[in-house]
Amino acid sequence: MEKHQPTPPYYAVIFTSVKHPDDAGYSEMAQLMEEMVSSQPGYLGHESARDGIGITVSYWESLEAIAAWRQQSQHRIAQSMGKTSWYERYTVRICRVEKEYRFP
């Protein structure tokens, strides 16, 4: 779900993950994070899908906005829970989007 369609250039944080079968509390925290990030300065929106592997791409105005979100206290708790309880593995990639194409 995108907040709005960003216009390049902007930054994309690509989070790919595989969850543990027992991910108690994950859905509630994911909902809280979605509510909180929407008011984070520099946040432009995100898209997400899960079918075995989860992929969430969030869009940001700057590297500084990404760093500020990463340091947000509730988000830090979610990161810690992800490492200890929810994910078998994950990867985070940060990219600068220079161009994009759309259809239609």
ABEGO torsion letter per residue (X at the ends): XBABBBBOBBBBBBBBBBBBABABGAAAAAAAAAAAAAABBGBAEBBBBBBGBBBBBBBBABAAAAAAAAABAAAAAAAAAAAAAABABBBBBBBBBABBBBOX
